[in-house]
Amino acid sequence: MIKQTIHNLFKNSWYVILGIANCLVSYDLLTNGHFFFWPPQFRNLMNDDRADWIFLIIGIAFFIYAAIDRYSNWIITFLLAVSAAFYTLLGFLAWEHMQFAGVSSMGVTASLCFVMVLVILNVARNRDTHR
């Protein structure tokens, strides 16, 4: 059983990579309660931990999906769509901080978020939808 699970994780390696990325990003956001600060009137909304917990659950769901290797077009479409939406929002917020609050270090965050969206779109395009 463990051998089969490891085989499934290697077989579905892109889902494992996305799961790791989602878990790491959500952990970083959960532990940093003041990551977003501009505009000040939306600071509490942007730093809300509920969205971070949802993203952590999505990351864990990628692991589970990869490990059990049971094909479901609806489930993987949902996971990829939510991840792409979250990275797009996160990238836009980082870009906004860079442009309007003058925090140039957020440029790396914004760039990596937009690259992750491209990775997710590539995984979605190349996955087997007829299994």
NUMI-659153 format. One record per residue: x, y, z of N, C-alpha, C in turn; residue in one letter. Coordinates in nm, 2 decimals, m for minus. Layout:
REM residues N
[[X,Y,Z],[X,Y,Z],[X,Y,Z],"A"]
...
//
This chain:
REM residues 131
[[0.08,m0.12,0.00],[0.00,0.00,0.00],[0.09,0.13,0.00],"M"]
[[0.19,0.13,0.08],[0.28,0.24,0.09],[0.35,0.26,m0.05],"I"]
[[0.39,0.15,m0.10],[0.46,0.15,m0.23],[0.37,0.21,m0.34],"K"]
[[0.24,0.17,m0.34],[0.15,0.22,m0.44],[0.13,0.37,m0.42],"Q"]
[[0.12,0.41,m0.29],[0.10,0.55,m0.26],[0.22,0.64,m0.31],"T"]
[[0.34,0.59,m0.29],[0.46,0.66,m0.34],[0.46,0.66,m0.49],"I"]
[[0.42,0.55,m0.55],[0.41,0.55,m0.70],[0.31,0.65,m0.75],"H"]
[[0.20,0.66,m0.68],[0.09,0.76,m0.72],[0.14,0.90,m0.71],"N"]
[[0.22,0.93,m0.60],[0.27,1.06,m0.58],[0.37,1.10,m0.69],"L"]
[[0.46,1.01,m0.73],[0.55,1.03,m0.84],[0.47,1.05,m0.97],"F"]
[[0.37,0.96,m0.99],[0.29,0.97,m1.11],[0.22,1.10,m1.13],"K"]
[[0.17,1.16,m1.02],[0.10,1.28,m1.02],[0.19,1.39,m0.95],"N"]
[[0.31,1.40,m1.00],[0.41,1.49,m0.93],[0.37,1.64,m0.94],"S"]
[[0.30,1.68,m1.05],[0.27,1.82,m1.06],[0.16,1.86,m0.96],"W"]
[[0.07,1.77,m0.92],[m0.03,1.80,m0.82],[0.04,1.80,m0.68],"Y"]
[[0.14,1.72,m0.66],[0.22,1.73,m0.54],[0.30,1.86,m0.53],"V"]
[[0.36,1.90,m0.64],[0.43,2.03,m0.64],[0.33,2.14,m0.61],"I"]
[[0.22,2.14,m0.67],[0.12,2.25,m0.64],[0.07,2.24,m0.50],"L"]
[[0.05,2.12,m0.44],[0.01,2.11,m0.30],[0.12,2.16,m0.21],"G"]
[[0.25,2.13,m0.24],[0.35,2.19,m0.15],[0.36,2.34,m0.16],"I"]
[[0.35,2.39,m0.28],[0.35,2.54,m0.30],[0.23,2.60,m0.22],"A"]
[[0.11,2.55,m0.24],[0.00,2.60,m0.17],[0.01,2.60,m0.02],"N"]
[[0.06,2.49,0.03],[0.08,2.47,0.18],[0.18,2.57,0.23],"C"]
[[0.29,2.59,0.16],[0.40,2.68,0.20],[0.35,2.83,0.20],"L"]
[[0.28,2.86,0.09],[0.23,3.00,0.08],[0.13,3.03,0.19],"V"]
[[0.04,2.93,0.21],[m0.07,2.96,0.31],[m0.01,2.96,0.45],"S"]
[[0.09,2.88,0.48],[0.16,2.88,0.61],[0.23,3.02,0.63],"Y"]
[[0.29,3.07,0.53],[0.36,3.20,0.54],[0.25,3.31,0.57],"D"]
[[0.14,3.30,0.50],[0.04,3.40,0.52],[m0.03,3.39,0.66],"L"]
[[m0.04,3.26,0.70],[m0.10,3.24,0.84],[m0.01,3.29,0.95],"L"]
[[0.12,3.27,0.93],[0.21,3.32,1.04],[0.24,3.46,1.03],"T"]
[[0.21,3.53,0.93],[0.24,3.67,0.91],[0.11,3.75,0.90],"N"]
[[0.06,3.79,1.02],[m0.07,3.86,1.02],[m0.08,4.00,0.97],"G"]
[[0.04,4.05,0.93],[0.05,4.19,0.88],[0.12,4.20,0.74],"H"]
[[0.10,4.09,0.66],[0.16,4.09,0.53],[0.11,4.20,0.44],"F"]
[[m0.02,4.22,0.44],[m0.08,4.32,0.35],[m0.11,4.44,0.44],"F"]
[[m0.08,4.56,0.40],[m0.11,4.68,0.48],[m0.17,4.80,0.40],"F"]
[[m0.17,4.79,0.27],[m0.22,4.90,0.19],[m0.33,4.85,0.09],"W"]
[[m0.44,4.92,0.08],[m0.49,5.04,0.15],[m0.53,5.00,0.29],"P"]
[[m0.51,5.09,0.38],[m0.53,5.06,0.52],[m0.67,5.02,0.56],"P"]
[[m0.77,5.07,0.48],[m0.91,5.04,0.51],[m0.94,4.89,0.48],"Q"]
[[m0.86,4.83,0.40],[m0.89,4.68,0.37],[m0.78,4.59,0.43],"F"]
[[m0.70,4.64,0.52],[m0.60,4.56,0.58],[m0.65,4.44,0.65],"R"]
[[m0.76,4.45,0.73],[m0.81,4.34,0.80],[m0.87,4.23,0.70],"N"]
[[m0.93,4.28,0.60],[m0.99,4.19,0.50],[m0.88,4.11,0.43],"L"]
[[m0.77,4.18,0.39],[m0.66,4.12,0.31],[m0.58,4.02,0.40],"M"]
[[m0.58,4.04,0.53],[m0.50,3.95,0.62],[m0.59,3.85,0.69],"N"]
[[m0.71,3.83,0.64],[m0.80,3.74,0.70],[m0.75,3.60,0.69],"D"]
[[m0.74,3.53,0.81],[m0.69,3.39,0.81],[m0.78,3.29,0.75],"D"]
[[m0.91,3.32,0.73],[m1.00,3.22,0.67],[m0.96,3.18,0.53],"R"]
[[m0.92,3.28,0.45],[m0.87,3.26,0.31],[m0.74,3.17,0.31],"A"]
[[m0.66,3.20,0.41],[m0.53,3.12,0.42],[m0.56,2.98,0.46],"D"]
[[m0.65,2.95,0.55],[m0.69,2.82,0.58],[m0.75,2.74,0.47],"W"]
[[m0.83,2.81,0.39],[m0.89,2.75,0.27],[m0.78,2.71,0.17],"I"]
[[m0.68,2.80,0.15],[m0.57,2.77,0.06],[m0.49,2.65,0.12],"F"]
[[m0.47,2.64,0.25],[m0.40,2.53,0.31],[m0.48,2.40,0.28],"L"]
[[m0.61,2.40,0.30],[m0.69,2.28,0.27],[m0.68,2.24,0.13],"I"]
[[m0.68,2.34,0.04],[m0.66,2.31,m0.11],[m0.53,2.24,m0.13],"I"]
[[m0.42,2.29,m0.07],[m0.29,2.23,m0.08],[m0.29,2.08,m0.03],"G"]
[[m0.35,2.06,0.08],[m0.36,1.92,0.13],[m0.45,1.84,0.04],"I"]
[[m0.55,1.89,m0.02],[m0.64,1.82,m0.11],[m0.56,1.78,m0.23],"A"]
[[m0.47,1.86,m0.28],[m0.38,1.82,m0.39],[m0.30,1.70,m0.36],"F"]
[[m0.25,1.69,m0.23],[m0.17,1.57,m0.19],[m0.26,1.45,m0.19],"F"]
[[m0.38,1.46,m0.13],[m0.47,1.35,m0.12],[m0.51,1.30,m0.26],"I"]
[[m0.54,1.40,m0.35],[m0.58,1.36,m0.48],[m0.47,1.29,m0.55],"Y"]
[[m0.35,1.33,m0.54],[m0.23,1.27,m0.60],[m0.21,1.13,m0.54],"A"]
[[m0.22,1.12,m0.41],[m0.19,0.99,m0.34],[m0.29,0.88,m0.37],"A"]
[[m0.42,0.91,m0.38],[m0.52,0.81,m0.40],[m0.54,0.77,m0.55],"I"]
[[m0.50,0.87,m0.64],[m0.50,0.84,m0.78],[m0.64,0.80,m0.83],"D"]
[[m0.74,0.85,m0.78],[m0.88,0.83,m0.83],[m0.91,0.95,m0.92],"R"]
[[m0.94,0.93,m1.04],[m0.96,1.04,m1.13],[m1.10,1.10,m1.11],"Y"]
[[m1.11,1.23,m1.10],[m1.23,1.30,m1.10],[m1.21,1.44,m1.17],"S"]
[[m1.27,1.45,m1.28],[m1.25,1.58,m1.36],[m1.30,1.70,m1.28],"N"]
[[m1.41,1.68,m1.21],[m1.47,1.79,m1.13],[m1.38,1.83,m1.02],"W"]
[[m1.32,1.74,m0.94],[m1.24,1.77,m0.83],[m1.11,1.84,m0.87],"I"]
[[m1.04,1.79,m0.97],[m0.92,1.85,m1.01],[m0.94,1.98,m1.07],"I"]
[[m1.05,2.00,m1.15],[m1.08,2.13,m1.21],[m1.10,2.23,m1.10],"T"]
[[m1.18,2.19,m0.99],[m1.20,2.28,m0.88],[m1.08,2.32,m0.81],"F"]
[[m0.99,2.22,m0.78],[m0.86,2.25,m0.71],[m0.77,2.34,m0.79],"L"]
[[m0.76,2.32,m0.92],[m0.68,2.40,m1.01],[m0.74,2.54,m1.02],"L"]
[[m0.87,2.55,m1.03],[m0.93,2.68,m1.05],[m0.92,2.77,m0.92],"A"]
[[m0.94,2.71,m0.80],[m0.93,2.78,m0.68],[m0.78,2.83,m0.66],"V"]
[[m0.69,2.74,m0.69],[m0.55,2.78,m0.68],[m0.51,2.89,m0.77],"S"]
[[m0.55,2.88,m0.90],[m0.52,2.99,m0.99],[m0.58,3.12,m0.95],"A"]
[[m0.71,3.12,m0.90],[m0.77,3.24,m0.85],[m0.70,3.30,m0.73],"A"]
[[m0.66,3.21,m0.64],[m0.59,3.26,m0.52],[m0.45,3.32,m0.56],"F"]
[[m0.38,3.25,m0.64],[m0.25,3.31,m0.68],[m0.26,3.44,m0.76],"Y"]
[[m0.37,3.45,m0.84],[m0.39,3.57,m0.92],[m0.42,3.69,m0.82],"T"]
[[m0.51,3.66,m0.72],[m0.54,3.76,m0.62],[m0.42,3.80,m0.54],"L"]
[[m0.34,3.70,m0.50],[m0.22,3.73,m0.42],[m0.12,3.81,m0.50],"L"]
[[m0.11,3.77,m0.63],[m0.01,3.85,m0.72],[m0.06,3.99,m0.74],"G"]
[[m0.19,4.01,m0.76],[m0.24,4.14,m0.78],[m0.22,4.23,m0.65],"F"]
[[m0.25,4.17,m0.53],[m0.23,4.25,m0.41],[m0.08,4.28,m0.39],"L"]
[[0.01,4.19,m0.42],[0.15,4.22,m0.41],[0.19,4.33,m0.51],"A"]
[[0.14,4.32,m0.63],[0.17,4.43,m0.73],[0.12,4.56,m0.68],"W"]
[[0.00,4.56,m0.63],[m0.06,4.68,m0.57],[0.02,4.75,m0.47],"E"]
[[0.08,4.67,m0.38],[0.16,4.72,m0.27],[0.29,4.78,m0.33],"H"]
[[0.34,4.71,m0.44],[0.46,4.75,m0.50],[0.44,4.89,m0.57],"M"]
[[0.33,4.90,m0.64],[0.30,5.02,m0.72],[0.26,5.14,m0.64],"Q"]
[[0.17,5.12,m0.54],[0.10,5.23,m0.47],[0.16,5.25,m0.33],"F"]
[[0.22,5.15,m0.27],[0.27,5.17,m0.14],[0.43,5.19,m0.14],"A"]
[[0.49,5.16,m0.26],[0.63,5.18,m0.27],[0.71,5.07,m0.21],"G"]
[[0.66,4.95,m0.20],[0.73,4.84,m0.14],[0.79,4.76,m0.26],"V"]
[[0.91,4.79,m0.30],[0.96,4.72,m0.42],[0.99,4.57,m0.40],"S"]
[[1.00,4.53,m0.27],[1.03,4.39,m0.24],[0.91,4.30,m0.27],"S"]
[[0.79,4.36,m0.29],[0.68,4.28,m0.32],[0.68,4.24,m0.47],"M"]
[[0.77,4.29,m0.55],[0.78,4.26,m0.69],[0.81,4.11,m0.71],"G"]
[[0.90,4.06,m0.63],[0.93,3.91,m0.63],[0.81,3.83,m0.61],"V"]
[[0.73,3.87,m0.50],[0.61,3.79,m0.47],[0.51,3.80,m0.58],"T"]
[[0.49,3.92,m0.64],[0.40,3.93,m0.75],[0.44,3.84,m0.87],"A"]
[[0.57,3.85,m0.90],[0.62,3.77,m1.02],[0.60,3.62,m1.00],"S"]
[[0.63,3.58,m0.88],[0.62,3.43,m0.85],[0.48,3.39,m0.85],"L"]
[[0.39,3.47,m0.81],[0.24,3.44,m0.81],[0.20,3.43,m0.95],"C"]
[[0.24,3.52,m1.04],[0.19,3.51,m1.18],[0.26,3.39,m1.25],"F"]
[[0.38,3.36,m1.21],[0.44,3.24,m1.27],[0.36,3.11,m1.22],"V"]
[[0.32,3.11,m1.10],[0.24,2.99,m1.05],[0.11,2.98,m1.12],"M"]
[[0.05,3.10,m1.16],[m0.07,3.09,m1.24],[m0.04,3.03,m1.37],"V"]
[[0.07,3.06,m1.44],[0.10,3.00,m1.56],[0.13,2.85,m1.55],"L"]
[[0.19,2.81,m1.44],[0.22,2.67,m1.41],[0.08,2.59,m1.40],"V"]
[[m0.01,2.65,m1.32],[m0.14,2.59,m1.30],[m0.21,2.58,m1.43],"I"]
[[m0.21,2.68,m1.52],[m0.28,2.67,m1.65],[m0.21,2.57,m1.73],"L"]
[[m0.08,2.55,m1.73],[m0.01,2.45,m1.80],[m0.05,2.31,m1.76],"N"]
[[m0.06,2.29,m1.63],[m0.10,2.16,m1.57],[m0.24,2.13,m1.61],"V"]
[[m0.33,2.23,m1.61],[m0.47,2.21,m1.65],[m0.48,2.18,m1.80],"A"]
[[m0.40,2.24,m1.88],[m0.40,2.21,m2.02],[m0.35,2.07,m2.06],"R"]
[[m0.25,2.03,m1.99],[m0.18,1.91,m2.02],[m0.23,1.78,m1.95],"N"]
[[m0.32,1.80,m1.86],[m0.37,1.68,m1.78],[m0.46,1.60,m1.87],"R"]
[[m0.48,1.47,m1.83],[m0.56,1.37,m1.90],[m0.70,1.39,m1.86],"D"]
[[m0.79,1.44,m1.95],[m0.93,1.47,m1.91],[m1.02,1.35,m1.95],"T"]
[[m0.96,1.25,m2.01],[m1.05,1.14,m2.06],[m1.02,1.01,m1.99],"H"]
[[m0.96,1.01,m1.87],[m0.93,0.89,m1.80],[m1.05,0.83,m1.75],"R"]
//
